């Protein structure tokens, strides 16, 4: 493995940063596969370390393309806060490790991938993401031929992700980007990838991700064209009524089984763990228990869990409150929602790129999925790098707008 990492590092440093981004996305995408988890967990450190080598090289050679911005200050303040929580964390080593991975993620996304977007284009970055994810999605279906039950968990399709919810979140985040790709190029390969991803989302039975997808794609389709809005609204209402009639008259039993109607009253165990999370938050509301310990608190506090599956709170907002309290929640999430609302109510001209609408739709999907899953601050999650690249590109567009509006010579 060390030889492999050395060869990868040598090739990445001396050839292309695009390869580094490409391999990092694949590495994190397969991190939940049991056979690859240990290797991928170690390899991600090597890849993030290579990102750091690039930024130090850029600083030393004077090749950085931007100065420190206000969001950089917020990011550094949050990371320092996460590192300081080591002093009161019940698992200080774990807190330190996960805070360092967050620092590496920040450097990788907001400095190296930012520079790559500046040198090439945001479109190039998104194309790179889709090229990396296409074989990952296809591999999930190929696993059916290896063993028909391997890519399934309790009847729910997982692909290569090991968890159907990971596949659902990934699908909801990237579907607006794939739709953008198809609308821009009209290529059949993009349409095929869109349908393949949509099918994976359907087979994963991830209810939260489906809601996020409906709202994000609805925004993207409805918001990108004012002329077609009446037609789109009529088509949506008609489709909804027809589907309601088909479900009620033909496939009601199957549909009830598909949406797991028995678990809806408890939201798959979430309504059991969320009150427990609130009790934990009330014990330490300001500073929390320490960054990165969310998955350890059920065991640490000996919580009597019966219906809840997993070790996380299955809610990123509650998860952040548990880890770093109200202060951490404000520093982490408030800037994201400010970015969201500024983009939603931004008066764009006719020259605004379609990709910007798609990126905002993906951000909407990601923030909705945060209600159901704890993932946005976990660097070991397969969806984190992609979501933060999306956030970075939206920030990139905003600073481009500011640069265009500044008077010449300032």
C-alpha positions, 0 to 999 in steps of 0.5 A, spaced: 500 500 500 505 504 501 508 503 494 502 504 491 501 511 495 508 513 493 506 512 486 500 515 486 503 521 490 509 521 485 504 521 479 499 526 482 504 531 484 508 532 477 502 531 472 495 533 474 491 536 479 485 533 476 487 526 477 488 528 484 481 530 485 478 525 481 481 519 485 479 523 492 472 523 489 472 515 488 476 514 494 471 517 498 465 514 494 468 507 496 469 508 503 463 504 505 465 498 502 467 493 507 472 490 503 475 497 501 474 501 508 480 500 511 484 501 505 480 507 503 480 510 510 488 510 510 488 512 502 484 519 504 490 521 508 495 520 503 490 524 498 489 530 502 496 530 504 498 531 497 492 537 496 496 540 502 503 539 498 500 543 492 497 549 497 504 550 500 507 549 493 503 555 490 504 559 496 512 558 496 511 560 488 506 565 489 501 562 484 495 563 489 489 566 485 486 569 491 487 572 498 483 570 504 476 572 504 471 572 510 469 565 509 476 563 510 476 566 517 469 563 519 472 556 517 479 557 521 475 559 527 470 553 526 476 549 525 480 552 531 474 551 535 473 544 533 481 543 535 480 546 542 474 541 544 479 536 544 480 539 551 473 537 554 472 531 549 471 524 552 475 521 546 480 527 545 484 523 540 478 521 536 476 529 536 483 531 534 483 526 528 476 528 525 478 536 526 484 535 522 481 531 517 476 537 517 482 542 516 485 538 510 478 538 507 478 545 507 484 546 504 483 541 499 476 544 497 477 552 498 484 553 496 486 547 491 480 545 487 478 553 487 484 554 484 483 548 479 476 552 478 479 558 477 484 556 472 479 551 468 472 553 469 467 550 474 464 546 469 470 542 468 470 541 476 463 538 475 464 534 469 470 531 473 465 529 479 460 526 474 466 522 470 468 519 477 461 518 479 459 514 473 463 508 474 461 508 481 454 508 480 455 503 474 459 498 479 453 498 483 449 495 478 454 490 476 454 487 483 447 484 482 451 479 477 456 478 482 451 476 487 444 478 486 443 480 494 450 483 495 448 490 493 441 490 497 440 491 504 433 489 507 431 489 500 433 496 499 439 497 493 445 500 496 450 500 490 457 500 492 455 504 498 454 499 503 448 503 506 442 505 502 441 512 505 448 514 502 446 512 495 440 516 496 443 522 499 449 522 493 443 521 488 439 527 490 445 531 490 448 530 484 442 529 480 441 536 478 448 536 476 447 531 471 440 534 469 445 540 467 450 536 463 444 533 459 441 540 458 447 543 456 450 537 451 444 533 449 448 527 450 445 520 451 450 518 456 448 524 460 441 522 459 443 515 461 447 517 467 441 521 469 436 515 469 441 510 472 442 515 478 434 516 478 433 508 478 438 507 484 435 513 488 428 509 487 431 502 489 434 505 495 427 507 498 431 513 501 424 517 503 428 523 505 433 523 499 427 523 495 423 529 498 430 532 497 430 530 490 423 532 488 424 539 491 431 540 488 429 538 481 423 542 482 427 548 483 431 547 478 426 546 472 421 551 475 426 556 476 430 556 470 425 558 465 420 563 467 416 562 460 415 555 461 412 556 468 405 555 467 406 549 463 410 546 468 406 547 474 400 544 470 404 538 468 406 537 475 399 538 478 397 533 472 402 528 474 401 528 481 393 527 480 395 521 475 400 518 480 395 518 486 390 515 482 394 509 480 397 508 487 390 508 490 387 504 484 392 499 482 398 499 486 396 501 493 399 494 497 406 495 493 406 502 494 405 501 502 410 496 502 415 500 498 415 506 503 415 502 509 409 505 512 410 501 518 416 505 520 413 512 518 410 514 525 417 513 528 421 515 521 425 509 521 427 510 529 429 517 528 423 519 533 426 515 538 434 518 538 432 525 536 429 526 543 435 523 546 439 528 542 435 534 545 437 531 552 444 531 551 444 538 548 440 540 554 446 538 558 451 541 554 448 547 550 453 552 549 459 548 547 457 540 546 461 534 548 467 535 543 467 535 535 467 528 532 464 524 538 457 524 535 457 516 534 460 515 540 455 518 545 450 512 545 455 508 548 458 513 552 451 515 555 448 508 555 442 510 552 437 505 551 436 505 544 430 500 541 428 502 534 434 506 532 439 503 527 446 506 527 450 510 532 449 517 529 443 522 531 441 522 523 440 529 523 446 534 522 443 540 525 442 536 532 449 532 531 452 539 530 449 541 537 451 535 540 458 536 538 459 543 539 453 546 542 449 552 539 456 556 538 458 551 533 451 550 530 451 558 528 458 558 526 457 552 521 450 552 518 448 560 518 453 561 513 451 556 509 443 558 509 446 565 508 449 563 501 442 559 500 438 565 501 442 570 497 443 565 491 435 564 491 433 571 491 439 574 487 437 577 481 440 574 475 441 577 468 440 573 462 448 571 462 447 567 468 450 560 467 445 554 468 450 551 472 449 556 477 442 554 478 444 546 478 449 548 484 444 551 488 439 545 487 444 541 489 445 545 495 438 545 497 438 537 496 444 537 501 441 541 506 434 538 506 438 531 507 441 534 513 435 533 516 435 526 516 442 524 516 448 526 519 454 527 514 455 534 512 461 535 517 464 527 517 470 527 512 469 520 511 462 520 508 462 519 501 457 525 500 461 530 503 467 532 498 462 533 493 457 537 497 463 542 499 465 542 492 458 545 490 458 550 496 465 552 494 463 553 487 457 557 489 462 562 493 466 562 487 461 565 483 459 570 488 466 572 488 466 573 481 460 577 481 464 582 486 470 582 481 466 584 475 462 589 479 468 592 482 471 599 478 477 598 474 484 599 478 481 597 485 
